[in-house]
Amino acid sequence: MRNTLLQVLAALACTLAACAEVVPVSDFSLEKVRDLPEKKNRIRNEFLYIASYSNVIRGENLKIVLSYALLSSQITGKWFMTGFATNAQWFVNHKDSMKMGTSMLVPTEGGDLDLSYANLNADGTCWRMTHLAKKTDTPGRFTFHSQAWNNDNDMRFVDVVYDDYAVIHTIKTKEGTSEILNKLYSRTPEVSEVLKQKFTQFCLDTGILADNIAILPKNGMFSRTHLGFGLLVFFF
């Protein structure tokens, strides 16, 4: 009886936390999402950036994209998805097999945000997904509809250090039912213990169960341009 009561109270606490309003970081800057200071250990990722970036700049001259990347050791808009947390049942069923992927965040001229995700599957194939997140009246808050999942997404940058990490809180709604998804993005595959603890605490505060908070292990990453060549890079 006591165990049942504790489980009910825990579920109620998670529900109340999930219902609390989570607002975007107050000083969010879309332009700063573009920028990453030069770092010495990024040169090895130049061509991975070229391959990824060319996929999300639709209709642009590829030569310009390649030239920009080759002239700079900055990897504009690239993030590693290092943390993932949700109480959704699909994640509970598959969290043990999930690994780190990459995301490209590219602001549009109109203030929207192009999102492009890539992850290497266990069989060597590449899983991809893209979204165009529309800006709202609140800086740092974007919305988009996912055709793959058939849900509406309310996405908020709740904590950002532009050359280091970003915490993104998304409310995903389908057929009147909402679920919370928190992601930790990092500019490098490595995540400090302080950042892990910070992300974990935020997830707990927003109703995610401790068992459903994952710091993802490193993974190989594959990108292909429409020129027909691919690049496979492994991080260990």
N, C-alpha and C positions, 0 to 999 in steps of 0.2 A: 504493500500500500504506500509506504513511504517513498519507494523508488518511483512508483507511478506518479505521485504528487510532484516529486522533483523534476521529472521529465516534462510534466505539464507546465510547471513554472518556468523551466528553461525555454520551452517553445514559446510561451507567452512573452518572455523577455526578448527573444529574438524578433518576434513579430512587432513589438513596440519599437525596438531599435530600428527595424527596417522601415517603419512608417515615419520616422523622424526626417525632417527636411534636410537634405544635404545640398549645400550651395557651392557654386564654383569658387575657386580662389579669387580674392578680391582684386588682385592686380594682374589678372591674366592678360597676356599679350600674344595675339596670333602671330605677329611678326617674329617674336622670339622663338616660337616653335620651329621656325625655319633654321635658326642659327645655332651653330655648334662651334666653339673655339677649337682651334687646331690642336690636335693631340698626336704625339709622336707615334703611338701604337696603332694609329688608324690607317696608315699607308697601305697595310696589307689588305684592307677592305675596299680599296678604290674601285675595283672592277665589280665587286658585289653591289656597290652603290650604283654604279652605272647601269647594271642590269636591272636592278629594282626600280630606279628612278625613271628609266625610259619606259617602263610599263605603265606608270601612273600619269605621265605627262601626255595626255591624249591630244593628237593633232599638232603637236609641236615639232619643230625641226629636230630630228635626232642628232644631227651634227652639232647643234648648239648645246644640247644636253651633254653630249660626250665631251665637248670642248670645255664646258664649265667644270665638269667633274675632274678632268685631267689636269686642269690648271690649279686646282685647289685640293688640299688634303682634308678638307672638311667633308663630312658625310651629311649633307643637309637633310634634316627631317627624318633620319633613320633612328629607330628605337628597337631595342630588344624587349620582347615581352617576357619578363622574368618572374612575374607574380600573377596568380590567377585565383580568384575566390568567388564562389557562388554556392548556394544551397540547391541549385537546380539538379534534378535527378540524373540527367545525362552526364553531368560532371562527376557526381558521386560515383557513377558506374565506370567512368573512364579516367579518373584523375591520376591513377597510378601509371598510366601509359602516356600521359601528356608530357611534352617537352617544350623547350624554349623555341620561340619563333621570332620573326622580325616584322616590324610594321613601318610603313612609310607614311608620314603625315605631311601633306602638301597643301598649304593654304591657296585658295583660288583668289583671283582678283576681286571677286565679289564678297570675300570674307567667309566663304564656306570652307570646308576642309575635306580634301580627298584622303580617304583611308585605304591603304592597301596592305593586306596581311599575307604572309607566306610562311609555310612550315614544311619541313621535310618529313614525309611519312616513313614508317618502318621499312616499307618495300622499296624505298628510293625514289618514289614519285613525289611531286611537289603539290601540296594543297594550297590553294589561293582563294582569297575573297576580297572584294573591293566594295566600298560604300562612298557615297557623297553625303557627308554630314552637313546639314543646312544650319546656318547661324541662327541664333535667336536674339531677342532684345537684351539678353544677359550675356556679357562677355564670358567666354569659357564654357558656355552651354550650347550644345548642338543636338539636333534631332535627325534621325534617318529611319527608313523602313528597310528591313532585311527581307529580301525575296527568298533567300535560302531558308531562313527560319520562320518566315511569315510573321514577324513581330515588329512592333514599333519601339524605337530606342531613344531614350532621353539620356544623353551622355554629358558628363560634367567633369572638367579638370578641377579637382579639388585641392591638389597640392602639386606645384611645379617648381623645379629648379632646372632651368632650361638646358644647362650643360651637364646635367647629372641624371635626374629622374622625373617622372610624372606619375601621379596617382589619378586614375580615371574611374569614376563611379557612374555606372549605367543602370538605368531602370528599364527593364525589358518587359513589354506588355503584349500579351497574346490572348485574344478572346476574353478580355476582361481580367485576366490573371497576370500579376506583375511579379517579377523576380529581380533580384539585385545581382549585378556582376561588377566586381572590382578588379581592376588590372593594375599591375605595377610595370611601368615602362622604364627602361634604363638605357643610357647611352653606351654602356658596355655590357658584356655578358656577366660581369662580376657584380654582386650585390653585397654591400656591407652589412654587418650584423645589425648596426643601428637602423639601417633602412628596412631590413627584414622585420625588425621589431615594430617600427613605425607603421609599416603596411599591415602587419598582423593586427595591431591594436585598432587601426581604422576599420578593418574588416569586422572585428568583434563588435565595435561600436555601431556598425551599420547592420548588425543582425546575422552575420555569417558565422556558422558554427566553426569551432576551432579545427575540427577534422576536415573541413572543406576549404581551408586556406593552404595554398600550395606555392612554394618557391620552386619554379620549374628547373629541371636539370638541363644542361647545355645539350645542343643538338647540332647536327650538320644542317647546312642551309644551302638551298639550290635556287639560282635565279637564271632566267632565260630571256634574252631580248628577241625582238622580232627580226634581228639579223640572222638568227638561226644558231647562235652558239650559246653554250651554257657554262655555268661555273659552279663548282661544288666546293664549299669551304667548311671545314670542320673546326669546332671549338671544343677543347677538352679541358 
